[in-house]
């Protein structure tokens, strides 16, 4: 038989109210030493909250729906891991539905989740915000996380693309480059707009004239960089550095420059964006802007749990800043990258792998 809350309180020598607050991270503060003792004792005695009873009492299911727009995105698994880690720590369960960019599937997903009495929904890499009208009518909280493709919404955790672009371009300026090209994404994507603005702001800050001929539009795919590089190499004064608005286009730029018999970074320096796995094993390895996807997932989950547990309102977008990872493609001395940067959020933890192999 699992231990009850009353039995745990008795074992801890505390009131049921104190134990409950310690276990649920309530806004009512509990002495940190007492809280840690209660948590350790709960783990030792195998306490598990009775979610059915708790749900009936609070008219909740402790279930959060995740509407995922592109399950194949390299960022989605990491975001979901961050979301689920936080939800699990706070005794919430999640249901994941992939919509594959289909507006009808998205609308159906929202209605299906509401019909199952979920407490709220997190939209992962949302394309649009029309479904939240249904959520507003159902009085369900919702949070958008990662990129917003067509604007900036309230109730969102988003990557600060303006800041990320500034990091990339300022790094190139500080390396001595003055003729810096930009291979951007589609012009009507919010990410492209923000990254162009960051690029232009750095040029203005350092007194570098803006040259529209150095701006080329890609499709986020590798091959879309080739026409841009062909144009740049034909210029009388070609760029000495390129900021590519994602790593795939940066990789395409590296390939195209190498195909022309030139060297990266000796002839043209490259900085990408996204820090995909390919960035650490391309030749040369790629300097890029790394988004904190795992942490963004955790924050999105925290916002929706705070709304449910503590009635905290979610309003303005929360913008999260990435970090610059310096590797070989920019020509700078590679900064020592801490081992934890390469921890995979999509593979089992190493202790678990060793256990499976019978080594511990």
Helices and strands as residue ranges (DSSP letters): H 5-12, H 16-24, H 32-45, H 51-58, E 63-68, H 76-89, E 93-98, H 103-115, E 120-124, H 132-138, E 141-146, E 156-159, H 161-174, E 180-184, H 190-205, G 212-214, E 215-217, G 222-225, H 226-234, E 241-244, H 247-259, E 269-273, G 277-280, E 287-290, H 293-310, E 318-320, E 323-325, G 339-342, H 350-356
